[in-house]
Each structure stands twice: as structure tokens, then as C-alpha cells.
Amino acid sequence: MITTRSTCIIVAVLCIATSATYMSSASAAGSWTQIAKFSGSGGKPEDTPSFTTHGGKVRVAFNVQPNSSGPVPFLATMYPKGSPVTPNELHRTQCIDCKGSQADELGVVRAGSYYLHVITSRPWTLSVEEAK
């Protein structure tokens, strides 16, 4: 299981999003190593290939291509490899209006294999990083 801040546990898709998303890697303390990188075209839900964590602090850094017609919401939910997409995700990363690079610290994640279920309407890139 993942230990997260109480504001990151089971929040509605477009509610309290700014409290679950922490801005830019510059504000994060310490050094991070990328363990996986993914991208998608948006427009439909997408599952990333699985990735493996080694036990320790993990964060998700992402960027969504801007949209001139209004806010661009982003949602990535994390599940153990092989588990179906359900309301019981391990962690939820989201923002209502993604502008620029975003980073969300997940806290300490148990060693194991996971995947992300990503929903957004625009092209996106995402990396999973572990603290050194």
C-alpha cells in the first residue's frame, strides 16, 4: 500500500485538485531518478505499461499540451500490475487546469510493479521518479 497525505485519498475527479498536485520539480527537496517515462495522445483513457518501484519515495511528474479553448484536466490513477481499473486506486494524481510541468509526490511506495490509468483530452507526457 501507499502512504499519502490525507488530501490525496479518494477525492472527486475535478474537486480539490490543486491540493493533490504539487508544482514543479524545483519545489521538491532532494534528487530524483526517473524509473519510467510514458506519453499519450489524450482523448481516451490510456493505461501505461507497468513499471517497477524499489521501495521509497516516489513522485509523478507530468505535462499536458495546452488547449486554447479552456482548462485541460488531467487524472492519473495508480494500480498494482494486473489489477483492474476500479474506484480503489492506490493513488490519484490530478489537476483541473494543467499549465506547465507538474509534480505530485506519492510518498513512500512499497517495492512492486504498478501501472497508471491516464485520462485527459490532450497529448501528455509523464515520468515516474524515485528519490535517491
Secondary structure as GFF3:
##gff-version 3
##sequence-region A 1 132
A	DSSP	three_ten_helix	6	8	.	.	.	ID=ss1
A	DSSP	alpha_helix	17	20	.	.	.	ID=ss2
A	DSSP	beta_strand	22	23	.	.	.	ID=ss3
A	DSSP	three_ten_helix	25	27	.	.	.	ID=ss4
A	DSSP	beta_strand	32	40	.	.	.	ID=ss5
A	DSSP	beta_strand	46	47	.	.	.	ID=ss6
A	DSSP	beta_strand	51	53	.	.	.	ID=ss7
A	DSSP	beta_strand	56	64	.	.	.	ID=ss8
A	DSSP	beta_strand	74	80	.	.	.	ID=ss9
A	DSSP	beta_strand	91	95	.	.	.	ID=ss10
A	DSSP	beta_strand	102	109	.	.	.	ID=ss11
A	DSSP	beta_strand	112	120	.	.	.	ID=ss12
A	DSSP	beta_strand	124	131	.	.	.	ID=ss13
###
